[in-house]
Amino acid sequence: MTRNPILTRTAALAGALLLAGCTAGGSGTSASKGDKVTLTFLTFETPNLDAKYWDAAIARASAKVPGVKIKKLVSPSADRTGYAKQLDSTGQFPDVMIGLNPAGFAEAGKLAPWTDKELATYGDPHANPYGGKVYQLPYAAQTTLVYYNKKDFAAAGIDTPPRTYRELVDDSVKLKKKGINPFVVGGGGKDSWADMFPLICTVATDVYKKTPDWLSQRADGKVKFTDKAFVTAAQKVAGLAGKGYIDRAGLSRSYADTEQAFRDGMGAMYPMGSWFSASADTKKPSFDTGVFAWPTDQGSPALPSVLGGGMTVSSKAPDVPLAKKWAKAFMEDQKNLDASVKADGLIIDIKGYTPPTTMGPVYKETLKAYRQAQKDDGIVNSFSQETGDGSLPPGVADKAAIGMQKLLSGGMTAKEFGVYMDEQWDKATR
């Protein structure tokens, strides 16, 4: 995910070049006739999606598109959008990017739009448009769920996952009485984005469930973060931390350390993106892992999800049609899709695709929860992860994650957090 403060320009550029082992570049010239066109490809690495994964995927796509040579660029942090901005500011905007938030780039004409013909194989071809045009291949969905330790639930006398928010709080009380930390939440240092997941869930249940276009209304000045709906969502998170149900001592952990803390049994519930399902199945903890959606007050479904994540292509790439052909070859390759599902728990939204039958039980439960929410019309936007018209202004999601640290640690009230968010919005849109 892309929710981290970025490094200084010099350090970030040096770090990425060291990691990638190649020269950055964005709009270089084509090679002479008979030679391959060199395209720079900006990606990222995580514990699930490591260098070996990306190198294999790049090789498979390149084998299908003769005439292309790929230079891989690796973002020095999870914030590849921020890093792309740094490269753009120095005339080195990449030719192809994955997981980029198109906001700002699309409006400035820096990206090549995808045509209806190119999008025909996608389940929701017009997802996340900017001014009616799609700039990112909408190939996969990710959602936020609560992963839980079934052993801890049983020890606290909890037979089934909570169906309402009141039950979620009651279960937290039961766990705490048994000496079990209810929630594992982290997001220290460069991984501040990882502290957002409890808020992503409460904004889904308390704001977006009732007002799906809330951010569009914020852009029109019809609502504010200081309004009751958003403050109520923030207060739920602050209240869980204030009562000790979210262990504040763990807030400084990195994303990887937070995941490991849950795996090590240091808490009963772990609100996290659906990519964790792949990790839970391949690096199995000593307990069985269950899955449930963060409940609303009344028990109706409100599952925060984001669809997109695919390739974007620079409008200044040395050969835009060839770059788009390579990007689609990467995105639609069966082995690449299977590998992304296995490594990152993605929910693929390409027509005719079915996940490998060998996927583990946690992924299958995750997929089941997502499909059920679709059936029940319970899919809503995922706060801070939206793209397209009606999303946060560039940079505001990163500020939200920083504010969340203060909210969770008790350094900021829910009302103050609302004021803070309005201030960040206003600064970003002046």
Salt bridges, closest charged atoms under 4 A:
GLU45 OE2 - LYS72 NZ 3.88
ASP55 OD1 - LYS72 NZ 2.82
ASP88 OD2 - LYS110 NZ 3.38
ASP116 OD1 - HIS126 NE2 3.00
GLU118 OE1 - LYS324 NZ 2.93
GLU167 OE1 - ARG163 NE 3.55
ASP170 OD1 - ARG166 NH2 3.14
ASP191 OD1 - LYS190 NZ 3.45
ASP206 OD1 - LYS236 NZ 2.95
GLU259 OE2 - ARG263 NH2 2.56
ASP297 OD1 - LYS236 NZ 2.87
GLU332 OE2 - LYS328 NZ 2.53
ASP333 OD2 - ARG60 NE 3.68
ASP333 OD1 - LYS64 NZ 2.63
ASP422 OD1 - ARG218 NH2 3.07
ASP426 OD1 - ARG218 NH2 3.49
